[in-house]
Each structure stands twice: as C-alpha cells, then as structure tokens.
Amino acid sequence: MEFTDKRPVFSPEVFVAEIDGNKTHTLRSFYPRIAKTLLFPDYFGKNLDALFDCLCSLEVVGRNHVVLLIHHPAAFLSKEKPEKRQAALEVLRGAEQPENRSDGVQFQVICLR
C-alpha cells in the first residue's frame, strides 16, 4: 500500500478501481462499493475473509494489473473500531503480496491524500 499526493498516470492495460474514503466510513458501506467496482461474484460474503479471497482472484476484470485507488484515506473506515480498520487494511496489504495471489494479477493499493 502506497500513499501519494498526486494521482499516478496508468497505462491503458491497467484496470483502475476507485473508492472514495468519504463514502466508505464503515465496512458496511465499503463492501458493496468494492464488490461493484472490482466485479466480485454475487456470492461475495461481505466479510474480511471473503474480501481477501475475492481480492486475490481478480481474473474477472480481464487485466493483469489492477490498482485500487483510495481517495481520502483518512476518512476510509474511520467509523470502524481501530482493530477492525487495521484488520481491513491488513487484508488489502495481504492481497498485494504475489504469494497470496491465485490469479497472476498484480494488485496494488494506492491511497491519494
């Protein structure tokens, strides 16, 4: 997970998904947005284990490189208990690790301050 002040420029081959932290203060508001944005299957379980599983198998987007841009990261999951927010951030970090991927996709999270 990387933090930056300026939106990076991506090649057309990169699938860019964007989440607004101002609209995702809780996991309850985050799950439907991430599911729609990254084309999760209908059976997505809306919990951290299911989130990890879906993030590690993103072949459905049809690209080899997927970037999740989080706008306003300070607001992202800000109404969750600190340990729950930390657990969700660990899921995002874990999904970036090549050894956790089942799809061969390069997944990256970038937070735009």
Phi and psi in degrees as GROMACS dihedral restraints (atoms count N, CA, C in turn):
[ dihedral_restraints ]
;  ai    aj    ak    al  type     phi  dphi    fc
    3     4     5     6     1  -122.6    20    10
    4     5     6     7     1   152.3    20    10
    6     7     8     9     1  -114.8    20    10
    7     8     9    10     1   139.1    20    10
    9    10    11    12     1  -149.1    20    10
   10    11    12    13     1   157.7    20    10
   12    13    14    15     1   -94.0    20    10
   13    14    15    16     1   -17.9    20    10
   15    16    17    18     1  -123.6    20    10
   16    17    18    19     1   138.6    20    10
   18    19    20    21     1   -65.6    20    10
   19    20    21    22     1   122.3    20    10
   21    22    23    24     1   -66.7    20    10
   22    23    24    25     1   158.6    20    10
   24    25    26    27     1   -95.6    20    10
   25    26    27    28     1   131.1    20    10
   27    28    29    30     1  -116.2    20    10
   28    29    30    31     1   149.3    20    10
   30    31    32    33     1   -71.3    20    10
   31    32    33    34     1   160.6    20    10
   33    34    35    36     1   -63.0    20    10
   34    35    36    37     1   -18.0    20    10
   36    37    38    39     1   -76.8    20    10
   37    38    39    40     1   -11.6    20    10
   39    40    41    42     1   -90.2    20    10
   40    41    42    43     1   130.2    20    10
   42    43    44    45     1   -86.5    20    10
   43    44    45    46     1   117.0    20    10
   45    46    47    48     1  -108.5    20    10
   46    47    48    49     1   119.4    20    10
   48    49    50    51     1  -108.4    20    10
   49    50    51    52     1   136.8    20    10
   51    52    53    54     1  -122.3    20    10
   52    53    54    55     1   135.5    20    10
   54    55    56    57     1  -125.9    20    10
   55    56    57    58     1   134.8    20    10
   57    58    59    60     1   -97.5    20    10
   58    59    60    61     1   115.7    20    10
   60    61    62    63     1   -59.6    20    10
   61    62    63    64     1   -27.0    20    10
   63    64    65    66     1   -69.3    20    10
   64    65    66    67     1   -16.4    20    10
   66    67    68    69     1  -109.8    20    10
   67    68    69    70     1     2.8    20    10
   69    70    71    72     1  -133.1    20    10
   70    71    72    73     1    63.2    20    10
   72    73    74    75     1   -75.9    20    10
   73    74    75    76     1   -18.3    20    10
   75    76    77    78     1  -132.6    20    10
   76    77    78    79     1   161.6    20    10
   78    79    80    81     1   -63.3    20    10
   79    80    81    82     1   -35.5    20    10
   81    82    83    84     1   -58.7    20    10
   82    83    84    85     1   -36.1    20    10
   84    85    86    87     1   -85.1    20    10
   85    86    87    88     1   -23.8    20    10
   87    88    89    90     1   -76.0    20    10
   88    89    90    91     1   -44.6    20    10
   90    91    92    93     1   -53.7    20    10
   91    92    93    94     1   -50.6    20    10
   93    94    95    96     1   -66.0    20    10
   94    95    96    97     1   -31.9    20    10
   96    97    98    99     1   -70.2    20    10
   97    98    99   100     1   -45.6    20    10
   99   100   101   102     1   -67.2    20    10
  100   101   102   103     1   -37.4    20    10
  102   103   104   105     1   -62.5    20    10
  103   104   105   106     1   -43.2    20    10
  105   106   107   108     1   -70.6    20    10
  106   107   108   109     1   -43.7    20    10
  108   109   110   111     1   -64.8    20    10
  109   110   111   112     1   -40.1    20    10
  111   112   113   114     1  -104.8    20    10
  112   113   114   115     1    16.0    20    10
  114   115   116   117     1    57.1    20    10
  115   116   117   118     1    44.5    20    10
  117   118   119   120     1   -64.5    20    10
  118   119   120   121     1   152.7    20    10
  120   121   122   123     1   -66.3    20    10
  121   122   123   124     1   159.2    20    10
  123   124   125   126     1   -58.8    20    10
  124   125   126   127     1   -28.1    20    10
  126   127   128   129     1   -84.6    20    10
  127   128   129   130     1     9.6    20    10
  129   130   131   132     1   -51.7    20    10
  130   131   132   133     1   126.1    20    10
  132   133   134   135     1   -81.7    20    10
  133   134   135   136     1    -2.6    20    10
  135   136   137   138     1    53.2    20    10
  136   137   138   139     1    51.8    20    10
  138   139   140   141     1  -148.0    20    10
  139   140   141   142     1   170.0    20    10
  141   142   143   144     1   -66.0    20    10
  142   143   144   145     1   -35.2    20    10
  144   145   146   147     1   -64.4    20    10
  145   146   147   148     1   -45.0    20    10
  147   148   149   150     1   -66.5    20    10
  148   149   150   151     1   -37.0    20    10
  150   151   152   153     1   -60.0    20    10
  151   152   153   154     1   -48.1    20    10
  153   154   155   156     1   -59.5    20    10
  154   155   156   157     1   -47.0    20    10
  156   157   158   159     1   -58.9    20    10
  157   158   159   160     1   -44.7    20    10
  159   160   161   162     1   -70.3    20    10
  160   161   162   163     1   -38.2    20    10
  162   163   164   165     1   -66.3    20    10
  163   164   165   166     1   -27.6    20    10
  165   166   167   168     1   -89.4    20    10
  166   167   168   169     1     2.5    20    10
  168   169   170   171     1  -139.8    20    10
  169   170   171   172     1    73.4    20    10
  171   172   173   174     1   -99.8    20    10
  172   173   174   175     1    22.9    20    10
  174   175   176   177     1   -61.1    20    10
  175   176   177   178     1   -18.7    20    10
  177   178   179   180     1   -65.6    20    10
  178   179   180   181     1   -22.5    20    10
  180   181   182   183     1   -77.6    20    10
  181   182   183   184     1   -12.2    20    10
  183   184   185   186     1    74.7    20    10
  184   185   186   187     1    19.2    20    10
  186   187   188   189     1  -129.0    20    10
  187   188   189   190     1   154.1    20    10
  189   190   191   192     1   -88.9    20    10
  190   191   192   193     1    -9.2    20    10
  192   193   194   195     1  -136.1    20    10
  193   194   195   196     1   122.0    20    10
  195   196   197   198     1  -123.5    20    10
  196   197   198   199     1   129.4    20    10
  198   199   200   201     1  -117.8    20    10
  199   200   201   202     1   130.1    20    10
  201   202   203   204     1  -103.1    20    10
  202   203   204   205     1   113.8    20    10
  204   205   206   207     1   -95.3    20    10
  205   206   207   208     1   124.0    20    10
  207   208   209   210     1  -108.9    20    10
  208   209   210   211     1   110.6    20    10
  210   211   212   213     1   -82.9    20    10
  211   212   213   214     1   146.2    20    10
  213   214   215   216     1    54.2    20    10
  214   215   216   217     1    58.4    20    10
  216   217   218   219     1   -62.8    20    10
  217   218   219   220     1   -24.6    20    10
  219   220   221   222     1   -64.9    20    10
  220   221   222   223     1   -31.4    20    10
  222   223   224   225     1   -84.4    20    10
  223   224   225   226     1   -21.5    20    10
  225   226   227   228     1   -59.2    20    10
  226   227   228   229     1   119.5    20    10
  228   229   230   231     1    57.4    20    10
  229   230   231   232     1    26.1    20    10
  231   232   233   234     1   -67.9    20    10
  232   233   234   235     1   -18.7    20    10
  234   235   236   237     1   -95.6    20    10
  235   236   237   238     1     1.9    20    10
  237   238   239   240     1   -82.8    20    10
  238   239   240   241     1   157.0    20    10
  240   241   242   243     1   -61.1    20    10
  241   242   243   244     1   144.9    20    10
  243   244   245   246     1   -52.2    20    10
  244   245   246   247     1   -40.0    20    10
  246   247   248   249     1   -70.0    20    10
  247   248   249   250     1   -31.9    20    10
  249   250   251   252     1   -72.1    20    10
  250   251   252   253     1   -41.6    20    10
  252   253   254   255     1   -62.1    20    10
  253   254   255   256     1   -44.5    20    10
  255   256   257   258     1   -60.8    20    10
  256   257   258   259     1   -41.4    20    10
  258   259   260   261     1   -63.0    20    10
  259   260   261   262     1   -40.7    20    10
  261   262   263   264     1   -66.0    20    10
  262   263   264   265     1   -41.0    20    10
  264   265   266   267     1   -64.9    20    10
  265   266   267   268     1   -35.9    20    10
  267   268   269   270     1   -64.9    20    10
  268   269   270   271     1   -36.4    20    10
  270   271   272   273     1   -62.0    20    10
  271   272   273   274     1   -45.2    20    10
  273   274   275   276     1   -62.5    20    10
  274   275   276   277     1   -44.1    20    10
  276   277   278   279     1   -63.7    20    10
  277   278   279   280     1   -42.0    20    10
  279   280   281   282     1   -63.5    20    10
  280   281   282   283     1   -36.4    20    10
  282   283   284   285     1   -68.9    20    10
  283   284   285   286     1   -19.7    20    10
  285   286   287   288     1   -76.0    20    10
  286   287   288   289     1   -20.9    20    10
  288   289   290   291     1   -75.9    20    10
  289   290   291   292     1   124.2    20    10
  291   292   293   294     1   -55.5    20    10
  292   293   294   295     1   -33.7    20    10
  294   295   296   297     1   -69.6    20    10
  295   296   297   298     1   -14.9    20    10
  297   298   299   300     1   -95.8    20    10
  298   299   300   301     1    -7.6    20    10
  300   301   302   303     1   -84.3    20    10
  301   302   303   304     1   137.0    20    10
  303   304   305   306     1  -107.2    20    10
  304   305   306   307     1     4.7    20    10
  306   307   308   309     1  -121.1    20    10
  307   308   309   310     1    -6.9    20    10
  309   310   311   312     1    75.0    20    10
  310   311   312   313     1     7.6    20    10
  312   313   314   315     1   -87.1    20    10
  313   314   315   316     1   139.2    20    10
  315   316   317   318     1   -85.0    20    10
  316   317   318   319     1   116.2    20    10
  318   319   320   321     1  -110.7    20    10
  319   320   321   322     1   135.0    20    10
  321   322   323   324     1  -140.3    20    10
  322   323   324   325     1   138.8    20    10
  324   325   326   327     1  -111.9    20    10
  325   326   327   328     1   128.0    20    10
  327   328   329   330     1  -125.7    20    10
  328   329   330   331     1   126.5    20    10
  330   331   332   333     1  -100.7    20    10
  331   332   333   334     1   124.0    20    10
  333   334   335   336     1   -98.5    20    10
  334   335   336   337     1   114.7    20    10
